[in-house]
Amino acid sequence: MSLLARLLKPQPDPRGALRPLWHRVVELSREPALYRDDGVADTVAGRFDMITAVLAVVLLRLERDGLADETALLTELFVADMDAQLRETGVGDVVVGKHMGKLMSALGGRIGALREALANDDEIALVAALERNVTMSGQAGTEALARRLRAFADKLAALDTNEVLAGRIDL
């Protein structure tokens, strides 16, 4: 193959292998039980909160195994999806960056809060982190959600890394 052909050949997207995991994160964040049973508000804010909560738990699992590249690529998929969602809702180019900064800050805050709360078997800390970071409907407290996310983190911890990376995960 000539040099020119190699230079012009499209390179595969390095995020491609992680797309099934990203789609599964989004799918799990839409699980009806989160909204019906656990009291998460079924609003744009509540759904975003659940995407970031589920994603944060997955990112922490990948971080545990030292998979910095995969963590970065999965975060890039989050950024690309949120950017597209903002644009689809009519947010213009001028302010999309500012909105993305806020969304990334929210994700980072949730990762930090959940890292600390999940590292210990302190349900009170996990409930407090969720109270600060998840929009609830007011019908229930965050205890049920805390139990569900703790169980999810435990399931991820027990799974083989390749299963996680392939998106074969469940709440």
Secondary structure, DSSP 8 states (H G I E B T S, - for coil): --HHHHHHS----TTGGGHHHHHHHHHHHT-HHHHHTS-B--SHHHHHHHHHHHHHHHHHHHHHTT-HHHHHHHHHHHHHHHHHHHHHTT--HHHHHHHHHHHHHHHHHHHHHHHHHHHTT-HHHHHHHHHHH--B-SSS-SHHHHHHHHHHHHHHHHS-HHHHHTT----
